[in-house]
C-alpha cells in the first residue's frame, strides 16, 4: 500500500487546486481534476489519493462517468455529497459537450 501524503504536505505547486489555477484544466491529469471536484479527502486518504482509487476502480474517466452515486459510494471514503458532486459535474460536462455542437461556427469533430 502506498504511503499516505496529505495535500497540505505536498509542495504548493503540486497541489491540484494550485495546478488548476496555474496550468488550466486542459493540462491537468484526470486524478487531479477529480481531486478538485472531491474537495477534501479523509484522514487516511487525500482527495488526490481518493481520486486515483476511484479512477482505478472504475476503469478510467469514461467508465467513472457512467457510475451511479451508489457505485461511487462503494469506494471507501466517498459519501453522498462527494458522489453527487461527481455525478453532477460529469452530467454538466456531457450537457456542455452536447450543446456546443449547436453553437454557431461549431464544427463536427
Order of alpha helices (4+ residues) and beta strands (2+ residues): alpha-alpha-alpha-alpha-alpha-alpha
